[in-house]
Amino acid sequence: MSDKTEVNLTGVKQSKGVWLVKVCSPPTPITVPKYLSLQWDKATEKGEVGKIIIGKKQGKTEVRFSLNEELTALGAVGEQDASLQVPRDHPFTMHTVGGQTMAVFSQSNADEISLEGMVVHRAECRPVVNDNYMKLKKLQIKASTKPQRLSQQLERAVTTVFKPVANHDFNVEHEKKKKSEGKMVRAEWQVVLDMLFSAFEKHQYYNIKDLVDITKQPVTYLKEIMREIGTYNSKGAHKSTWELKPEYRHYQSAEEEEMQTA
């Protein structure tokens, strides 16, 4: 990384220990959404989402999370039963870090990065599986299995014919060109020859499209004349172009000049 950022390491001096908490659902073949994290998002910026309660039970440390009562109201997945609430109690399953070195960093609004502390425990937050939780899971399963598209039976056939209204740019340009130039009318043979000879005095090779633009003659008529006075190059450096036959040229090409000089 090219950019260097200073990190506030005050947390190292204070020897803060933090817990790495993973929010998950109980082991089940059915995937359950992370409703708890969704409820946390509903809290205000400095609001309280819940409390961590640490106690002793049969000589073992027992940790559980109690969700704030204001956040238990379910406002998602289209719930119509106002009595259904999100479970409040979520016991923690504590684990050791397992030889890993992990730290928690925070970033302020001024982009200042600070070290909050080192991870000393890893905990999984699981809900208590009770009737209220099972109702919630049932509701979420129904919402996930609801088809996004439904078929509908029509009483009568659809007779509306949809026609494309968009027109391509090249079609619009072609129509404008046809209106402005009008229909090409065949000129006299000699008149067309004069225009062609005048053009070939400037350049030796022409594409048929360029000749049409110069003479304003139909393609079929122009090709008929060019077959009499010209040669079509089907290969080589000047592929797909026309040039005059030697007997009709008023100039000499560079190759012919070299041959005469030799």
C-alpha positions, 0 to 999 in steps of 0.5 A: 500500500502506498498510503501510510496511516497512523494507528492509535495504539492506546488499547495496547497500553491499556491491555483491553480484552475484547470478545469476538461474537458471532451471531448465528442460528441454532444447528438446523437444516433450515437456514434462518435469517440473522434477525437479531442483527436486523433488530440491532440496526433499528436502534438509534445512533447512541441507543442501547441494543441490550445487556450482557449478563455474566453469572455462575451456574454449577461452578461454570461461567454463564454468559447471555445476551438480553435484547432491549425490550424496545427492539423485540417488536417484529417489523419485518417479513410482513408479519401481521400478528402484532403479538409475535416478538423477537426472542430476548434471551440469547445464551453465549457459547464461549470458546478459546481463540485457539492460538490465533492472534486477533485484534479489533480496530475502529475508525472515526469520522476523521478516518483515525484508526485506533486499536480497541483491544486484543480478542481473548474469547470467541463467543457464539450468540444463540437464541433460546428455542421456545414457542415464540422463536419457532413461530418466528422461524415458521414465518420466515420459512413461509416468506422465503418459499413464497414464489416471486412470480405468480401465474394469472388466468385471463378472462379473454385473449390479449388482442393488443399488438405491440409495435416497436416505436424506436428507430435505429440511427442508421435508418433515420440517417438513410431516410433523411439522405433519401429525402434530401437527394431524391431518387437517383435518375440515370444520366446519359452514358457519356455524361457519366463517363466524363464524371468518372474520367474526371474522378480517376484523374485524381485517384487511381482506385475507387470503391463503388460506394465512393463512385456512387457518391460522386456520380449520383447514379444507381449502383447497377447502372454504374457497375455496368459502365465500370465493367466496360471501362474499368477493372475490379480488384478482387485481391491484393493491396487495393482489394474491392476497388475499381480502376480504369483499364490501361486504354482509358487512362489519361495518366500512368501509374508509378509501375508503368513509369518504372517499366518505361524507364527500364 
